[in-house]
Amino acid sequence: MTVENRPEHVEDLIDLLAGQHMLIRDLFAEVQRASGDARDEAFARLVRLLAVHETAEEEVVHPLARRSIDGGEGVVEDRLHEEHQAKEALARLESMDRDSEDFAAAFAKLRAAVLAHAQYEEQYEFRYLRAQHGPDRLRTLAKQVRIAEKAAPTHPHPGVETAPENLAAGPVLAVFDRVKDAMRGALSRNG
């Protein structure tokens, strides 16, 4: 399931993001099992989901966590560092032969780092955000995340990890990424 076709009835911010974490886990497994064109396709879906998911977290969740969690500044800085490293690794992986041993080794490292990152978010951010904010606020925040995802870049951009950076550079990067995706799609259908 992609970001675009996921159910819109998600109850709240935490359910939405935790559900995306499960999709990310599933896509990592799919990429590892697949080969050839199937691996390329699964990897492209994973890249897109990770890119839009992290952008939305950086624009909506992390600023909220900074303000509403005790020690939120440190928690968020740790997550941003992890996200930066993951974006760098993902960008390197995009340029590699997906059926190579180098890709498999680098992909396994990325998988472990991203899954640990998701666990840290759930443990150090999500549970505290649920405790601090009521159901109506969490539903509103889920809507904000969906809006942020629609305007988010579809590929990793290391160095763009904060809300101000995403708001300044994100729309331009998103247009660039979506044009690049459309061109690749057209080439693969015609080629």
C-alpha positions in Angstrom: 0.0 0.0 0.0 1.4 3.4 -0.9 1.0 6.7 0.8 -1.5 7.8 -1.9 -3.8 4.8 -1.6 -3.8 4.1 2.2 -7.1 4.3 4.0 -8.1 7.8 4.9 -10.0 6.7 8.0 -6.9 6.5 10.2 -7.9 7.6 13.6 -5.1 9.8 14.7 -1.5 10.9 14.2 0.0 8.0 16.1 -2.0 5.3 14.4 -1.2 6.9 11.0 2.6 7.0 11.6 2.8 3.6 13.4 0.8 2.1 10.4 3.4 3.6 8.0 6.2 2.1 10.1 4.6 -1.3 9.5 4.4 -0.6 5.8 8.0 0.4 5.8 8.9 -2.9 7.5 6.9 -4.8 4.9 8.6 -3.0 2.0 12.1 -3.7 3.4 11.1 -7.4 3.5 9.7 -7.3 0.0 12.9 -5.7 -1.4 15.0 -8.3 0.3 12.9 -11.2 -1.1 12.6 -9.8 -4.7 15.1 -9.6 -7.5 15.4 -7.9 -10.9 12.5 -5.6 -11.9 10.4 -6.6 -8.9 13.2 -5.5 -6.6 13.6 -2.2 -8.5 9.8 -1.6 -8.2 9.7 -2.5 -4.5 12.7 -0.3 -3.8 11.2 2.6 -5.6 8.0 2.3 -3.4 10.2 2.1 -0.3 12.2 5.2 -1.3 9.0 7.2 -1.9 7.3 6.1 1.3 10.4 6.9 3.4 10.9 10.3 1.7 7.3 11.5 2.2 7.0 9.9 5.7 10.2 11.5 7.0 9.3 14.9 5.5 5.9 14.9 7.2 7.5 13.9 10.5 10.0 16.6 10.2 7.4 19.2 9.4 4.7 18.2 11.9 5.8 15.6 14.5 9.3 16.7 15.5 8.3 20.4 16.1 5.4 19.2 18.2 7.7 16.8 20.2 10.2 19.6 20.8 7.5 21.7 22.4 5.4 19.1 24.3 7.8 16.4 25.6 10.1 16.8 28.5 13.6 16.7 27.0 12.0 16.9 23.5 14.8 19.0 22.1 17.3 16.1 22.7 14.9 13.4 21.5 14.2 15.3 18.3 17.9 16.0 17.6 18.7 12.3 18.0 15.9 11.4 15.5 17.0 14.1 13.0 20.6 12.7 13.1 19.2 9.3 12.4 17.1 10.6 9.5 20.1 12.4 8.0 22.2 9.3 8.1 19.3 7.3 6.5 18.8 9.8 3.8 22.5 9.7 2.9 22.4 5.8 2.8 19.2 5.8 0.8 20.6 8.3 -1.7 23.7 6.0 -2.2 21.5 3.0 -2.6 19.5 4.6 -5.3 22.6 4.8 -7.5 23.6 1.1 -7.0 22.8 -2.0 -8.9 20.0 -3.5 -6.8 21.0 -7.1 -7.5 24.7 -6.6 -6.4 26.2 -7.8 -3.2 27.2 -4.2 -2.3 23.5 -3.2 -2.5 22.5 -6.2 -0.3 25.0 -5.3 2.4 24.2 -1.6 2.4 20.5 -2.3 2.3 20.7 -4.6 5.3 22.5 -1.8 7.3 19.9 0.8 6.2 17.0 -1.6 7.1 18.5 -2.1 10.6 19.0 1.6 11.1 15.5 2.6 9.9 13.7 0.0 11.9 15.6 1.1 15.0 14.7 4.7 14.2 11.0 3.8 13.9 11.2 2.0 17.3 12.8 5.0 18.9 10.2 7.3 17.5 7.4 5.1 18.8 9.1 4.8 22.2 10.4 8.3 22.7 8.0 10.5 20.8 4.7 8.8 19.9 3.7 7.5 23.3 4.4 10.8 24.9 2.5 12.7 22.2 -0.5 10.5 22.7 -0.3 11.2 26.5 0.0 15.0 25.9 -2.6 15.5 23.3 -6.3 14.5 23.1 -8.0 12.6 20.3 -9.3 15.7 18.5 -5.8 17.2 18.3 -4.2 13.9 17.2 -6.8 13.6 14.4 -6.1 17.2 13.3 -2.4 16.4 13.3 -3.0 13.3 11.1 -4.7 15.6 8.6 -1.6 17.9 8.7 0.7 15.0 8.0 -1.4 13.9 5.0 -1.2 17.4 3.6 2.6 17.5 4.2 2.9 14.2 2.4 1.2 15.4 -0.7 3.7 18.2 -1.1 6.8 16.2 0.0 9.8 15.2 -2.1 9.7 11.6 -3.2 13.5 11.0 -2.9 15.9 11.5 0.0 17.6 14.9 0.3 20.3 14.7 3.0 20.6 18.1 4.7 16.9 18.9 4.6 15.7 17.6 7.9 14.0 20.4 9.8 10.6 22.0 9.3 12.1 25.3 8.1 14.4 23.5 5.7 11.5 21.4 4.4 9.2 24.3 4.0 11.8 26.3 2.2 13.3 23.7 -0.1 10.7 20.9 0.0 8.2 22.3 -2.6 11.0 22.8 -5.2 12.5 19.4 -4.5 9.1 17.8 -4.6 8.4 19.2 -8.1 11.9 18.1 -9.2 11.4 14.6 -7.8 7.9 14.1 -9.2 9.0 15.2 -12.7 12.0 12.8 -12.4 9.7 10.0 -11.3 7.3 10.7 -14.2 10.2 10.7 -16.7 11.5 7.4 -15.4 8.1 5.9 -15.5 7.6 7.0 -19.1 11.0 5.6 -20.1 10.4 2.3 -18.4 7.0 1.9 -20.1 8.5 2.8 -23.5 11.8 1.3 -23.2 
